[in-house]
Amino acid sequence: MTIENGENLNELLKIRREKLAKLIAEDKDPFKITKFKVTHLAKYIEDNFEQMENQTVSLAGRVMSKRGQGKVSFYDLQDSSGRIQMFLKKDTLGDEVYEDVKTLDIGDILGITGEVFKTKMGQTSIRVENISILSKSLQILPEKFHGLKDPDLRYRQRYVDLIVNPSVKEVFITRSRIIKTIREFLDNKGFLEVETPVLGNIAGGATAKPFVTHHNALDIPMFMRIALELPLKQLIVGGFDKVYEISRVFRNEGMDSTHNPEFTMLETYEAYADYEAVMDMVEELFIYVASKITGSDTVEFQGHSISFKPPFKRGRMVDLVKEYTGVDFDVIDTVEEAYAAGTKLGLQLEKNLPLGKIIEEAFDTFVEDKLIQPTFVTHHPTDISPLAKKDYSNPKYTERFELFIKGAEYGNAFSELNDPIDQKARFLSQVEQKNSGDEEAHPYDEDFINSLEVGLPPTGGLGIGIDRLVMLLTDQRSIRDVILFPTMKPEK
């Protein structure tokens, strides 16, 4: 690092660099320190004051505020657990050290040792006996009353956001607890957690536009996975009865309050189960996680009280469309009739859409945002569900559901299609849609067909977006508020 490098720094930044230069000149370079022994965290001391009083402790953290003058100062130290007050006295530290203390800046990282006590005002504090500067902050943290408010800057500089906005840190601690609780639920159900490839020769398991990269050694294009599905089902073929994976998937699509190009998915697959068994498990999972995380079966989310008490509402997609539009797609059998009905409703429909896609467009436009309480939307059309088993009582639809809460999808599941002949025909139909311009249509996957020919038992599969679930349980408006480092356009 260069101290004097001709940068166009404002005066405050120059002063910080000058302070660092002085420390280095006095052989007190903080960046030469490699470790500090921490014995306690701030929150533990605060929560257990009676047993900690008069004990000598060592803490490390960041200076967040400075008060006092003359021979006594009060600084706040923030570590990973919270804040605690430092009582700094010239007579205790000595003239030279106290002079260094007075030059400390907000943001500097310290290691301190001292005795736990309470001030006359009743505030838990550390009477500092020894102090070390472990890192010098050369940037200016946002001042405490206004903090870091600009959303764009918060997401770009998440490290600053976490320092100055404690509630943000709590969201991500809760996120970690949610994922841990999901694992606990599934492990208790006998599921095995596994890992599958991020890179593949095709992007399968969902209908989405992939990110494309190049493998130099093999000299072939490869795709970032858009779903976890296909290799997990191949593990069921291989003899595992219950598997799950929680991992990142990547979709080269639009961004909004509920979509980020990379996001975290949970997918589970259970042999000898169908989509109705999966619905029952989802009800159990949601109330289990909500109760563990919030202590209640009801959460407040964006002005609504969302109840996870089972059973959730269940309704076929076409029945819900009929309820909100009056159009009964159940009795419509041709694309032409469906197109005319959709156009009459005011839908802006592209040419060459399959019938099921028109039903889905009607659902997305007129129904989705009306579903506030948890609702299983079942029996999606077969031509938009290339991996789901048909409902053999009405092959126009599939044994599939999506879970909707406050107008957003939170889960997608189905009785997995295990008929290799039917699957091959549907893949070929998807290829036709892709050739007609649908970039999100599912590619043909020869290896997956081969695995089905080896034999996939009846299987229930499930996908849940972890980020949206975290939004729901922490009452966050944007997916960027629950992803530590959301995708951002580079600054100029």
C-alpha positions as CSV (number, residue, x, y, z in Angstrom):
1,M,0.0,0.0,0.0
2,T,1.3,3.5,-0.9
3,I,0.7,6.2,1.6
4,E,1.4,9.2,-0.6
5,N,0.4,8.2,-4.1
6,G,-0.9,11.4,-5.7
7,E,-4.6,10.3,-5.3
8,N,-7.2,13.0,-5.3
9,L,-8.2,12.4,-1.7
10,N,-10.4,14.7,0.3
11,E,-9.0,16.2,3.4
12,L,-10.4,13.6,5.9
13,L,-9.0,10.7,3.9
14,K,-5.6,12.5,3.8
15,I,-5.6,12.9,7.5
16,R,-6.3,9.1,8.0
17,R,-3.4,8.3,5.8
18,E,-1.2,10.7,7.6
19,K,-2.1,9.0,10.9
20,L,-1.2,5.7,9.4
21,A,2.1,7.1,8.2
22,K,2.9,8.4,11.7
23,L,2.1,5.0,13.2
24,I,4.5,3.3,10.7
25,A,7.2,5.9,11.4
26,E,6.9,5.1,15.1
27,D,7.2,1.4,14.5
28,K,3.5,0.9,15.3
29,D,2.3,-0.4,11.9
30,P,-1.0,-2.1,12.7
31,F,-0.9,-4.2,9.6
32,K,2.2,-6.1,11.0
33,I,0.0,-7.6,13.7
34,T,-1.1,-11.1,12.7
35,K,-3.3,-12.2,15.6
36,F,-5.1,-11.2,18.9
37,K,-6.4,-13.5,21.6
38,V,-10.1,-12.9,22.0
39,T,-11.7,-14.4,25.2
40,H,-15.2,-13.0,25.1
41,L,-17.8,-11.4,22.8
42,A,-19.6,-8.2,23.7
43,K,-23.1,-9.7,23.8
44,Y,-22.0,-12.5,26.1
45,I,-20.5,-10.0,28.6
46,E,-23.7,-7.9,28.4
47,D,-26.0,-10.9,28.9
48,N,-23.9,-12.4,31.7
49,F,-22.8,-9.3,33.6
50,E,-23.3,-10.7,37.1
51,Q,-20.8,-13.5,36.5
52,M,-18.5,-11.4,34.4
53,E,-18.3,-8.3,36.7
54,N,-14.6,-7.6,37.7
55,Q,-13.3,-10.2,35.4
56,T,-10.5,-9.4,33.0
57,V,-11.5,-10.0,29.4
58,S,-10.0,-9.5,25.9
59,L,-12.2,-8.3,23.0
60,A,-11.5,-7.2,19.4
61,G,-13.7,-5.1,17.1
62,R,-14.3,-1.9,15.4
63,V,-14.5,1.6,16.9
64,M,-18.1,2.9,16.2
65,S,-18.3,6.0,18.3
66,K,-16.1,8.4,20.4
67,R,-17.1,10.5,23.4
68,G,-15.3,12.4,26.0
69,Q,-12.2,14.6,26.3
70,G,-9.3,15.4,28.6
71,K,-8.2,12.5,30.6
72,V,-11.2,10.2,30.2
73,S,-12.9,8.9,27.0
74,F,-15.7,6.6,26.2
75,Y,-15.5,4.7,22.9
76,D,-18.0,2.0,21.6
77,L,-16.4,-1.2,20.3
78,Q,-18.4,-3.4,17.9
79,D,-17.6,-7.0,17.4
80,S,-19.5,-9.8,15.6
81,S,-22.1,-10.1,18.4
82,G,-22.8,-6.4,19.2
83,R,-21.4,-3.3,20.9
84,I,-19.9,-2.6,24.3
85,Q,-18.5,0.6,25.8
86,M,-14.8,1.1,26.4
87,F,-13.7,3.2,29.4
88,L,-10.4,4.8,28.5
89,K,-8.5,6.6,31.2
90,K,-5.1,8.4,30.7
91,D,-3.9,7.4,34.2
92,T,-4.5,3.7,33.4
93,L,-3.1,3.6,29.9
94,G,-0.2,6.0,30.2
95,D,0.5,9.3,28.3
96,E,1.9,7.8,25.1
97,V,-0.9,5.1,24.6
98,Y,-3.6,7.6,25.5
99,E,-2.3,10.1,22.9
100,D,-2.6,7.2,20.4
101,V,-6.1,6.6,21.6
102,K,-7.1,10.2,21.0
103,T,-6.1,9.8,17.3
104,L,-8.2,6.8,16.7
105,D,-10.8,7.1,13.9
106,I,-14.3,5.6,13.6
107,G,-13.8,2.3,11.8
108,D,-10.4,1.4,13.3
109,I,-10.1,-2.2,14.5
110,L,-8.8,-2.7,18.0
111,G,-7.8,-5.4,20.4
112,I,-8.5,-4.5,24.0
113,T,-8.0,-6.1,27.5
114,G,-9.6,-4.8,30.6
115,E,-12.0,-5.3,33.5
116,V,-15.7,-5.6,33.2
117,F,-17.7,-3.1,35.3
118,K,-20.8,-0.8,35.1
119,T,-20.6,3.0,35.0
120,K,-22.6,5.2,37.3
121,M,-25.2,5.4,34.5
122,G,-25.6,1.6,34.7
123,Q,-23.9,0.9,31.3
124,T,-21.8,-2.3,31.0
125,S,-18.3,-1.3,30.1
126,I,-14.7,-2.4,29.8
127,R,-12.1,-0.5,31.9
128,V,-9.3,-0.8,29.3
129,E,-5.9,-1.6,30.5
130,N,-4.2,-2.5,27.2
131,I,-5.1,-1.6,23.7
132,S,-3.7,-2.4,20.3
133,I,-4.6,-1.0,16.9
134,L,-5.1,-4.1,14.7
135,S,-6.1,-2.4,11.5
136,K,-6.3,1.2,10.4
137,S,-9.5,2.2,8.5
138,L,-8.6,4.5,5.7
139,Q,-12.2,5.1,4.6
140,I,-15.0,7.1,6.2
141,L,-17.9,5.1,7.5
142,P,-21.4,6.7,7.1
143,E,-22.3,8.7,10.2
144,K,-24.5,6.9,12.7
145,F,-27.7,9.0,12.5
146,H,-28.3,8.6,8.8
147,G,-26.3,5.4,8.1
148,L,-25.9,3.8,4.7
149,K,-29.3,4.3,3.0
150,D,-28.7,4.3,-0.7
151,P,-29.8,0.8,-1.8
152,D,-27.4,0.6,-4.7
153,L,-24.5,1.6,-2.6
154,R,-25.6,-0.8,0.2
155,Y,-25.6,-3.8,-2.2
156,R,-22.3,-2.8,-3.8
157,Q,-20.6,-2.2,-0.4
158,R,-22.3,-4.9,1.6
159,Y,-19.3,-5.0,4.0
160,V,-20.1,-1.4,5.0
161,D,-23.9,-2.1,5.1
162,L,-23.2,-4.9,7.6
163,I,-21.1,-2.6,9.8
164,V,-23.4,0.4,10.0
165,N,-26.8,-1.3,9.7
166,P,-27.1,-4.0,12.5
167,S,-30.6,-5.1,11.3
168,V,-29.1,-6.2,8.0
169,K,-26.7,-8.5,9.7
170,E,-29.6,-10.0,11.7
171,V,-31.3,-10.9,8.4
172,F,-28.3,-12.9,7.2
173,I,-27.9,-14.6,10.6
174,T,-31.6,-15.6,10.3
175,R,-31.0,-16.8,6.7
176,S,-28.3,-19.1,8.0
177,R,-30.6,-20.4,10.7
178,I,-33.4,-21.0,8.1
179,I,-31.1,-23.2,6.0
180,K,-29.8,-25.0,9.0
181,T,-33.5,-25.7,10.1
182,I,-34.4,-27.0,6.6
183,R,-31.5,-29.4,6.7
184,E,-32.6,-30.5,10.2
185,F,-36.1,-31.2,9.0
186,L,-35.0,-33.2,6.0
187,D,-32.3,-35.1,7.8
188,N,-34.9,-36.1,10.4
189,K,-37.1,-37.3,7.5
190,G,-34.3,-39.6,6.3
191,F,-33.1,-37.6,3.4
192,L,-29.5,-37.6,2.3
193,E,-27.8,-34.4,1.4
194,V,-25.7,-34.6,-1.8
195,E,-23.8,-32.4,-4.3
196,T,-24.2,-32.4,-8.1
197,P,-22.3,-30.6,-10.8
198,V,-22.6,-26.9,-11.4
199,L,-21.3,-27.2,-15.0
200,G,-23.0,-29.4,-17.6
201,N,-23.1,-30.2,-21.3
202,I,-26.7,-29.0,-21.4
203,A,-28.9,-26.8,-19.1
204,G,-31.8,-29.0,-18.1
205,G,-34.3,-29.5,-15.3
206,A,-36.2,-26.3,-15.9
207,T,-37.3,-24.0,-18.6
208,A,-34.9,-21.1,-18.4
209,K,-32.2,-19.3,-20.4
210,P,-28.8,-20.5,-19.2
211,F,-25.4,-18.8,-18.8
212,V,-22.9,-20.3,-21.3
213,T,-19.2,-20.7,-20.7
214,H,-16.3,-22.6,-22.3
215,H,-14.2,-25.5,-21.1
216,N,-10.7,-24.9,-22.4
217,A,-9.2,-28.3,-21.8
218,L,-12.1,-30.1,-23.5
219,D,-12.7,-27.2,-26.0
220,I,-16.5,-27.4,-25.6
221,P,-19.2,-25.0,-24.5
222,M,-20.7,-25.7,-21.1
223,F,-23.7,-24.4,-19.2
224,M,-24.2,-23.2,-15.7
225,R,-27.0,-25.3,-14.2
226,I,-30.4,-23.8,-14.2
227,A,-31.8,-26.4,-11.8
228,L,-30.6,-29.3,-9.6
229,E,-33.2,-31.7,-10.9
230,L,-31.9,-34.2,-13.5
231,P,-28.8,-35.5,-11.6
232,L,-30.7,-35.8,-8.4
233,K,-33.3,-38.0,-10.2
234,Q,-30.5,-40.1,-11.6
235,L,-29.4,-40.7,-8.0
236,I,-32.9,-42.1,-7.3
237,V,-32.3,-44.4,-10.4
238,G,-29.0,-45.4,-8.8
239,G,-30.7,-46.6,-5.6
240,F,-31.0,-43.7,-3.2
241,D,-34.5,-43.4,-1.9
242,K,-34.4,-39.8,-0.5
243,V,-32.0,-37.1,-1.6
244,Y,-31.8,-33.3,-1.4
245,E,-29.4,-30.5,-2.3
246,I,-29.3,-26.8,-1.3
247,S,-27.2,-24.9,-3.8
248,R,-26.8,-22.1,-6.3
249,V,-28.5,-22.2,-9.7
250,F,-28.0,-19.7,-12.5
251,R,-30.5,-18.2,-15.0
252,N,-29.6,-15.6,-17.6
253,E,-32.9,-13.7,-17.3
254,G,-34.4,-10.5,-16.0
255,M,-33.9,-9.0,-12.5
256,D,-36.6,-7.6,-10.2
257,S,-37.6,-7.7,-6.6
258,T,-38.0,-11.5,-6.6
259,H,-35.4,-12.5,-9.3
260,N,-31.6,-12.5,-9.2
261,P,-29.5,-14.3,-11.9
262,E,-28.0,-16.5,-9.3
263,F,-30.1,-17.8,-6.5
264,T,-30.3,-20.7,-4.0
265,M,-32.5,-23.6,-4.5
266,L,-33.6,-26.5,-2.4
267,E,-34.6,-29.6,-4.3
268,T,-35.7,-32.9,-2.8
269,Y,-36.6,-36.3,-4.4
270,E,-38.3,-39.1,-2.7
271,A,-38.8,-42.6,-4.3
272,Y,-42.3,-44.2,-4.1
273,A,-44.0,-40.8,-3.3
274,D,-46.3,-38.7,-5.5
275,Y,-47.0,-35.0,-5.7
276,E,-49.7,-35.2,-3.0
277,A,-47.2,-36.7,-0.5
278,V,-44.9,-33.8,-1.4
279,M,-47.7,-31.3,-0.7
280,D,-48.1,-32.8,2.7
281,M,-44.3,-32.6,3.4
282,V,-44.2,-28.9,2.2
283,E,-46.9,-28.1,4.7
284,E,-44.9,-29.8,7.5
285,L,-41.7,-28.1,6.3
286,F,-43.1,-24.5,6.3
287,I,-44.7,-24.7,9.7
288,Y,-41.6,-26.4,11.1
289,V,-39.3,-23.7,9.8
290,A,-41.6,-20.8,10.6
291,S,-42.1,-22.0,14.2
292,K,-38.4,-22.6,14.8
293,I,-37.4,-19.2,13.4
294,T,-40.2,-16.9,14.5
295,G,-41.8,-18.9,17.3
296,S,-45.1,-18.7,15.6
297,D,-47.1,-20.4,12.8
298,T,-48.0,-17.0,11.5
299,V,-45.6,-14.3,10.1
300,E,-46.1,-10.7,9.1
301,F,-45.0,-10.1,5.5
302,Q,-45.5,-6.8,3.6
303,G,-48.6,-5.9,5.5
304,H,-50.2,-9.3,5.5
305,S,-50.5,-12.0,8.2
306,I,-49.4,-15.2,6.5
307,S,-50.6,-18.4,8.3
308,F,-48.8,-21.7,7.8
309,K,-51.4,-23.7,9.6
310,P,-52.2,-26.7,7.5
311,P,-54.0,-27.6,5.3
312,F,-53.0,-25.0,2.7
313,K,-55.7,-24.1,0.1
314,R,-55.5,-26.3,-3.0
315,G,-56.9,-25.6,-6.5
316,R,-56.4,-26.6,-10.1
317,M,-54.9,-23.9,-12.3
318,V,-57.8,-24.0,-14.8
319,D,-60.3,-23.8,-11.9
320,L,-58.6,-20.7,-10.5
321,V,-58.4,-19.1,-13.9
322,K,-62.1,-19.7,-14.3
323,E,-62.8,-18.3,-10.8
324,Y,-61.1,-15.0,-11.6
325,T,-61.8,-14.6,-15.3
326,G,-65.0,-16.6,-16.0
327,V,-63.2,-18.5,-18.9
328,D,-63.3,-22.3,-18.6
329,F,-60.1,-23.6,-20.4
330,D,-61.1,-27.1,-19.3
331,V,-63.6,-27.2,-22.2
332,I,-61.1,-25.6,-24.7
333,D,-59.2,-28.2,-26.7
334,T,-57.5,-26.3,-29.5
335,V,-54.8,-23.6,-29.6
336,E,-57.1,-21.5,-31.8
337,E,-59.9,-21.5,-29.3
338,A,-57.5,-20.8,-26.4
339,Y,-55.8,-18.0,-28.3
340,A,-59.2,-16.4,-29.0
341,A,-60.3,-16.7,-25.4
342,G,-57.0,-15.2,-24.2
343,T,-57.1,-12.3,-26.6
344,K,-60.7,-11.6,-25.5
345,L,-59.4,-11.3,-21.9
346,G,-56.9,-8.7,-23.1
347,L,-53.8,-10.9,-23.1
348,Q,-51.0,-9.9,-25.5
349,L,-50.2,-13.4,-26.8
350,E,-47.3,-14.3,-29.1
351,K,-47.9,-16.5,-32.1
352,N,-47.2,-20.3,-31.9
353,L,-47.9,-20.5,-28.2
354,P,-49.0,-24.0,-27.0
355,L,-52.4,-24.2,-25.4
356,G,-50.9,-24.8,-21.9
357,K,-48.8,-21.6,-22.2
358,I,-51.9,-19.6,-22.9
359,I,-53.6,-21.0,-19.8
360,E,-50.4,-20.1,-17.8
361,E,-50.4,-16.6,-19.2
362,A,-54.0,-16.2,-18.1
363,F,-53.1,-17.5,-14.6
364,D,-50.1,-15.2,-14.3
365,T,-52.1,-12.1,-15.3
366,F,-55.4,-12.6,-13.5
367,V,-54.8,-15.0,-10.6
368,E,-51.3,-15.0,-9.3
369,D,-51.3,-11.7,-7.4
370,K,-54.7,-12.7,-5.7
371,L,-53.1,-15.7,-3.9
372,I,-52.1,-14.2,-0.6
373,Q,-52.4,-17.1,1.8
374,P,-50.4,-20.3,1.0
375,T,-52.1,-21.9,-2.0
376,F,-51.1,-25.1,-3.9
377,V,-51.9,-24.5,-7.6
378,T,-52.2,-28.0,-9.1
379,H,-52.6,-29.7,-12.4
380,H,-50.5,-27.6,-14.7
381,P,-50.9,-28.2,-18.4
382,T,-48.8,-31.0,-19.8
383,D,-47.2,-29.0,-22.6
384,I,-45.6,-26.6,-20.0
385,S,-44.5,-29.4,-17.7
386,P,-42.0,-31.5,-19.6
387,L,-40.7,-33.4,-16.6
388,A,-44.0,-34.1,-14.7
389,K,-46.1,-37.2,-14.9
390,K,-49.5,-36.9,-16.6
391,D,-52.7,-37.0,-14.7
392,Y,-54.0,-40.2,-16.4
393,S,-57.6,-39.3,-15.6
394,N,-57.1,-36.2,-17.8
395,P,-53.7,-36.3,-19.7
396,K,-54.2,-32.6,-20.7
397,Y,-52.8,-31.9,-17.2
398,T,-50.0,-33.2,-15.0
399,E,-49.6,-34.2,-11.4
400,R,-47.8,-31.0,-10.6
401,F,-48.2,-28.1,-8.1
402,E,-46.7,-24.7,-7.5
403,L,-47.0,-23.1,-4.0
404,F,-48.0,-19.4,-4.1
405,I,-47.8,-16.9,-1.2
406,K,-48.7,-13.3,-1.6
407,G,-48.6,-13.5,-5.3
408,A,-45.2,-15.1,-5.7
409,E,-44.1,-18.7,-6.4
410,Y,-42.4,-20.4,-3.4
411,G,-42.2,-24.0,-4.6
412,N,-42.6,-26.2,-7.7
413,A,-43.2,-30.0,-7.5
414,F,-44.6,-32.9,-9.3
415,S,-44.9,-36.6,-9.6
416,E,-41.8,-37.2,-11.7
417,L,-42.3,-38.4,-15.2
418,N,-40.6,-41.9,-15.2
419,D,-41.9,-43.2,-18.6
420,P,-38.8,-42.9,-20.9
421,I,-41.0,-43.0,-24.1
422,D,-43.3,-40.2,-22.9
423,Q,-40.3,-38.2,-21.7
424,K,-38.5,-38.6,-25.0
425,A,-41.7,-37.3,-26.9
426,R,-41.9,-34.3,-24.6
427,F,-38.3,-33.4,-25.0
428,L,-38.8,-33.5,-28.8
429,S,-41.8,-31.3,-28.4
430,Q,-39.7,-28.9,-26.3
431,V,-37.0,-28.9,-29.1
432,E,-39.7,-27.8,-31.6
433,Q,-40.7,-24.9,-29.3
434,K,-37.0,-24.0,-29.0
435,N,-36.7,-24.1,-32.8
436,S,-39.7,-21.8,-33.0
437,G,-37.9,-19.2,-30.9
438,D,-38.6,-20.2,-27.3
439,E,-35.1,-19.7,-25.7
440,E,-36.4,-21.2,-22.4
441,A,-37.6,-24.5,-23.8
442,H,-36.0,-27.6,-22.4
443,P,-33.2,-29.2,-24.4
444,Y,-33.1,-32.8,-25.4
445,D,-31.1,-34.9,-22.9
446,E,-30.0,-38.3,-24.2
447,D,-28.3,-39.3,-21.0
448,F,-31.3,-38.6,-18.9
449,I,-33.5,-40.6,-21.2
450,N,-31.0,-43.5,-20.8
451,S,-31.3,-43.2,-17.0
452,L,-35.1,-43.5,-17.3
453,E,-34.7,-46.5,-19.5
454,V,-32.6,-48.1,-16.7
455,G,-35.6,-47.4,-14.5
456,L,-36.8,-44.6,-12.2
457,P,-39.2,-45.6,-9.5
458,P,-42.3,-43.5,-8.9
459,T,-40.9,-40.4,-7.4
460,G,-42.0,-37.1,-5.9
461,G,-39.8,-34.1,-6.5
462,L,-39.8,-30.6,-5.0
463,G,-38.0,-27.3,-5.6
464,I,-38.1,-24.3,-3.2
465,G,-36.5,-21.0,-3.7
466,I,-34.5,-20.3,-0.5
467,D,-34.1,-16.6,-1.1
468,R,-37.8,-16.0,-1.4
469,L,-38.4,-18.1,1.8
470,V,-35.9,-15.9,3.6
471,M,-37.7,-12.8,2.3
472,L,-41.0,-14.2,3.7
473,L,-39.7,-15.1,7.1
474,T,-37.7,-11.8,7.6
475,D,-40.3,-9.5,6.0
476,Q,-37.9,-8.2,3.3
477,R,-39.3,-6.5,0.2
478,S,-36.4,-7.3,-2.3
479,I,-34.5,-10.4,-3.0
480,R,-31.3,-8.3,-2.9
481,D,-31.9,-7.8,0.8
482,V,-31.5,-11.5,1.5
483,I,-28.5,-12.2,-0.9
484,L,-25.2,-11.0,0.6
485,F,-23.8,-10.0,-2.7
486,P,-26.5,-9.6,-5.3
487,T,-25.7,-9.2,-9.0
488,M,-24.9,-5.6,-9.9
489,K,-24.0,-3.8,-13.1
490,P,-20.4,-2.5,-12.8
491,E,-20.0,1.1,-11.9
492,K,-18.5,3.3,-14.7
